[in-house]
């Protein structure tokens, strides 16, 4: 399996300047081959990479950049081109690849060679060819059998440097159970971030303080002269505020997704088109801040890692449909209880949706084919079974931090 591990780098001033110079040189190489791409019809990543040795003959600066790093710059350009073409084939309106400005190009990558983790005087350091040893905060050990395949060095908008180690382990993920026993359906929302079929309702994290600090810092930035020293200083403050907000949100998402991936054999969720939801009029800021798409992506790969089934179902009608009898009932957003006129079933609105999601997920997976685990046994039989048995606050100890390892 492949994982990414991210570590904070602490380069001294001289090495920090060298890292910034390497990033900028890679950016210029990217723009150079983009210019060639716009003028050449039969170019490919492989053919352009073969031109790098000749390019070094007149571009002396390239001799101070590792050869694998330069090859990955060319590969990055053609990967972007491939992504653009695939989106166009899928019906999206796309433009063209543009030149990269210094603020748009912030990283470079070593692959296969040119890097090594060293233990110098009891402290782990990252050695990079053409650059030297860089101290880092090695807060998380790599798996014993992991092999480092790539190293990406990146500067965040805050000015901090990070190394992302791409590792590969020989072990395959655990085999998923053929007939899952512990199954859960999750309905996501804004007031209650997640409401599941076991009666747990998880409140959304309160990030209002972080948002206010971002807005205050942004207002201060707008009063500075663009490009001045004070403007640059305030820009970094704004970037730090955004980073704090992002870190706290992702910490919550990682803890919540890790809880479901480790506690259940099957996790059923809605296959949400988050982009379309955010574009709907009204309350778009809260929908964007909920980061449902990020949560589902994190949950999916963690279920794969833990050997649990991840099933995304059609979200249409999960709120309207009665989980007990299947009759659909229209109700506006402010109505928080489901009341079925056909069978009298009256659960919480989100709990009813969670049971419908679980039912669809089990049918989609085929978990109901076994006589011992029919789909019908997963459905509620009384109102109390779908009430919120507990409400978990964001950051509660109930959602424990996942064990040491890559998120």
N, C-alpha and C positions, 0 to 999 in steps of 0.2 A: 504494500500500500504506500501511497505517497502523501506526505504531510509537509506543511510549512511551519517553521519555528522562527519567531521574530524576537530579536535581541537589540537592546539599546547599545550603540557604539559611543565611545568616549575618546575621539581622536584629539591629540594635542593640536595647537593652533597651526603649526606648519603642515601637519598631515590633513587637517581640515581644509586648508587651502588647496592641497593637492587633490583631495577628493572632489572639491568643487570644480577644479580645473579639468579633472577627468570627465565629470558629468557634462561640462560644457563642450569639451572636445567630442564626446560621443554625440551630443546634440548636433554639432556641425557636420559630423559624418552622416548622421541621419538625413539632414537637409541636403547634403551633397548627393546622396543616392536617390532621394526623392526627386531632385532636379533631373537626374539621369532617367529615372523612371518615367517622368513626364515627356521625355524626348526620345525614349527607346520603346519599341513595340514588343520585342522578343526577350526582354530581360527576365531573369528569375533570381530567386535568392541564392541559388548555388552558383550561377554564373557571375553574379555581382560579388559574391564573397571571394571568388578567384581573382578579382581585380585588386583586392586589398594589398597584396605584396607590392605590386607596381605603384599603387597609390602612395606607399610609404617612401618611395624614391624621391618624390618632390614635396611630400607633406611630412616634414621631419617630426612634427609633434606626435604623429601616430606611432613612432617607435617607442614612446614612453607609455603606451597603452597596450595591455596584454592582447594577444591576437584573438583569443576566444571572446573577449569583451567586444572587439570590433565586429566579429562575426555575428554576435547576438544583436548588435545594432542593426545590421542589415536584415537579419531574420525578423526583428521587431517590425521593421518597415513593411515587409511582405506579409507578416501575420496581420497587421492592420489592414492591408489591402484585401486580404482574404476575408476578413470579417466584414469589410465594407461590401464586398461582392455578395456574400451570403445574405446580408440584410436586404440588399437590393433584390435578390432572387425571391426573398420572402415577402416582397411587396412594400418594403419601406422606402420612403423617399430619402435618398442619401446624397451627399455632396461629393467632394473630393478630399483627398488627404492634403492637409495644409502644413506649411513649415512650422517647426516647433520653436517657440520663443523660450528664453531661459526659465520662465515661470511654468512652462508646460512640460519640460523635460527634466526630471529630477532623479533618475536612477540609471544604474548600469549593472550588467549581470555577467558573472563568471559561470561557465559550464564545463564540466568534466575535469578541468585542471586549473591551476593558478591560484588555489586557495587551500588553507589548512587551519584546523583548530590546534593551537598549541597551549600547553600548560607551563607557564613561566613563573617560577617562584610561587607556585600554588595558586596562580591567577590565570584564568583562561583568556587567551588572546586570539584574535583572528588575523592570520597572515594572508596577505593578498599580494600576488606578483605585481611588481612595478610600484608598489605602494609601501609594503612593510607590515609590521605588526600593529594592530589596533586593539586597545583595551575594550572590553565589552562587559555588560552585566549579564552573566550567564545564570539567569534565574531559574532555568528549567533544563534538566538533563535530557540529552537525546537518548532514544532507545539504544540498548546495548548492541543490537544487530543492525542499526540504521547506517546507511551509507549516504553521505552528502553528495548530491548530484549537481546542485546549483547554489550559488550565493548571489543574492541581489542586494546591492548597497543603495540605500534610498535616503534622501533628505526630505523631511516633512516640511510643510510651510512654516512650522514653528522654528525651523533652523536645526532641529535635532536630527542626528544620523542614526539609521537603523540598518541591521543586516537581517535579511530573510533567508534562512537556510532551507532549501528544498531537499528533503531526505526521502529515501526509499527503504522500506523494510521488506524482508522476504516473506513474511507471514501474510496470508490472505485473511480477510475479515472473517469473523465467526459466521458459521452457517446459520441462516435464518430458519426458525422453526416452521415445520410444514403446517402444523395446526396450532397457531398462537393461542395461548391461554389468557395472558394479561393483555387486554386490548383497551384502547382509549380513543375517544374522539375529542377533538379540540376545536372550539369556536373562538376565534380571535375578535377583539373589539377595541374600543377606546376607553370607555369607563372601566370595564373589567378587561384586562389585556387578554386573558385566556380563561375560558370556562370549559371544564372537561366533564366527561361522563361519570367520573368518580366523585363528583360533587365538589371539586376544588375550583374556586374562583380566585385568580391571581390579579391583583390590582396593578394598574399601570404605574410605572415609576414616576415620581414627582420630580420633573426636571425643570420646573418653572424658574427656580433660582438660577440655574445655568443659562436658561434662555434670556433672562433679564440681564445677566452679565455680558452675554454676547451682544445684545442690543445696545447696552450702554457703551461697550467698547467700540462698536461699529459707529455710533454717533460721534464719539471722540475722533475716530479716524476720518470721518467725513469733514471735520473742521480743520484737518491738517492740509498743508500744501502738498499735493501729490508729488512723490519722488523725493521729498526732503528727508533729512535725517530723522526728524520727529515723526514724519509719516511712516517711515520704515520701522521705527521703534513701535509705534502704535499698531502697525500691521501685524507684527509678531504677537502683540498682546491679543489681537482679535483671533489670530490663528490658534493661540493657546486656549482661548475660551472655547472655540469650536472643538478643539481636540479634547478638552475636558468633557464637553457634552457628549461627544461621540464615544469616549471611553466608558462613561457611566452607562450609556444606553447599551453598548455592546456587552458590557459585563453582565447586565441584567439578562440579555438575550442568551448569552452563553450558559448562564446558570439554569435558566428555565428550560432551554433545549436539552441540556445535559441531564436534567431531572427526568424528562419524558423518555429520552433515548435509553437510559439505564434502567428505568423502572418498568418498562412495558415491552411486550413482544411485538405489538402492532400499534402504530400511531397513525390515525386518520386525520387529515386536515383538509381544508378547502383549497382548491387550486385557483388562487386569487390572481386576477389581472391587476396587480397593484398600480401599475402605471395608469390604467384607465380609471381606477378608483380615485387616484390623486387628482386627476384632471376634472373630476366632477365638481360642479359649483358648490360652494359652501363647505366650511370645515376642512378644507384641503390641507391646511397646515398640520392639524392634529393627525390626519390620516398619513401624511408624509412622515411626521415625527414618530408614529407608531412603528415604523420600519418592519411591517409585516413580511415583505419580501425577503429582507435579510434574515428574519427569524426562521422562515420556512427553509431557506437555503442552508442555514446552520443546522437546523433540525434534521434535514435530509442526510447530510454527510455524517452526522453523529449517529443516526440510526444505522447507516451503512457500517460505520466503524464498530458499533456495539452488537451488530447482528440482529437488529430489529427491523420489522417491515415498516416502510414509510409509504403511505398511500395518499395521494392527492385526488380528491373527488370533485365532481362538478358542483359548484356552490349554488347553482340556481335553485331557489325554492327551499333551501334548508331551514330558513326562518319561518316561512309560511306553513310548511307541511307539518302536520301533527305526527309526532314520533310514535304515538300509540295506534292511531287508526289510518293515518295517511291523508286525511282531509286537509285541504289548503284553506288558510284563513288569512285575509289581508289585515295588516296592522301597521300603523305608522311607527316611526322610530322611537317616539316617546313612550309608547306602550311597552313596558318591560316584562309583562307576563303573557304567556300563551294560554288562551282559553279556547278549547275546541268546542264548537257548537254541536258536533256530532256525538262525541263520546264523553264530553265533560272533563277531559284531561286538562289540568291547569298547572303546568310547571313554570319555572323561570324561562323567559324567552331564549336566553343564551344556552341554557341547559337543554331545551328542546332541540335547538339547532345542533348542539354537540352530539346528541343521540342520533339525529338524522345523518350527520357526517360519519359517525361510527358505523351505522347500518350500511350506508353506501360503500364505505371503505371495505367492510368485510365481504360484501357481495362482489365488489370489484376485484378483490384479491382472490376470492373463491374460498374463503375460510369457512363458509357455511356448507361446503360440500360434504363434510364429515358428519356422520349421524351424532357424534358426541358433542359437536359444537355447531348446532344450527344457528343461522343468523337470528332467528326469532328469540333465542334465549338471551341475546345481548340487549334487547329492547326493554324499556321500563315497563313495570306492571302497575305502579302507583305513583302518585304525585310526589311523595316524600323521597322516592329514590332518585329524583332528578333535581331536588332542591340543592342549593349550595350548602354543603355540609360544613365547609370551612372557607374563609376568605383569607388569602395569604397576601400580606403586604409585600410590595417590591422590596427586595433586599433582605427579606426575612430569612432567618437561619433554616427554615424549612427547605428552601431552595439552596442546597449546599453547593459550595464551589467544587467544580469538578477536580479529579485527581490530577497530579502533575502529568503533563503531556500536552501535545498541541491541541489547541481549540479547533 
